[in-house]
C-alpha cells in the first residue's frame, strides 16, 4: 500500500523575538494554520506519525492544523537544524507500518526536499503543504506529487 508524506512549512511568524526558536506565529499565521487544518481535513489526511521542529512557530502551526485524532507530535531537533539530509533520515526511520507521515518544518530544507521529489515545486512559502505518495519510506527522497496547496485564512 502506498505511503503518504505530507511536508508542511510552518505558517507566517512574527519578525524578531528573544531567539529564533521562540518566534511565535503572527496573526496571519494563526489564520493560515487554521486554514491548513481545514484543507488537511478536506484531503482526508490522517497521520500515523507527526514529526515537528521544536520551534514555537512549528508547534503552533501543528496545534492549529492537526486533526482531532492525530497522534502526539514527535519533536525532533534535526528538523530545526534544517538540512535536506536530516529530513530524509527522519523519513527513512519511519516504521514500515506507518501509512501517513507529516513533517512540519522550515525553509530552506522543506523547499529543498519538495523540489528534490518534484522539480515543479520551486516556491515553498509559509504554510505551503505538499502531499507525496511513496511506495516505501526507504525510497525517500523519491515519490510522486499528489497535491500542493498554500492555505490562506
C-alpha positions, 0 to 999 in steps of 0.5 A: 500500500502506498505511503503518504508524506505530507511536508508542511512549512510552518505558517507566517511568524512574527519578525524578531523575538528573544531567539529564533526558536521562540518566534511565535506565529503572527496573526496571519499565521494563526489564520493560515494554520487554521486554514491548513487544518481545514484543507488537511481535513478536506484531503482526508489526511490522517497521520500515523506519525507527526514529526515537528521542529521544536520551534514555537512557530512549528508547534503552533502551526501543528496545534492549529492544523492537526486533526482531532485524532492525530497522534502526539507530535514527535519533536525532533531537533534535526528538523530545526537544524534544517538540512535536506539530509536530516529530513530524509533520515527522519523519513527513512526511520519511519516504521514500515507500518506507518501509512501517513507521515507529516513533517512540519518544518522550515525553509530552506530544507522543506523547499529543498526536499519538495523540489528534490521529489518534484522539480515543479515545486520551486516556491515553498512559502509559509504554510505551503503543504505538499502531499507525496505518495511513496511506495516505501519510506526507504525510497525517500527522497523519491515519490510522486506529487499528489497535491500542493496547496498554500492555505490562506485564512 
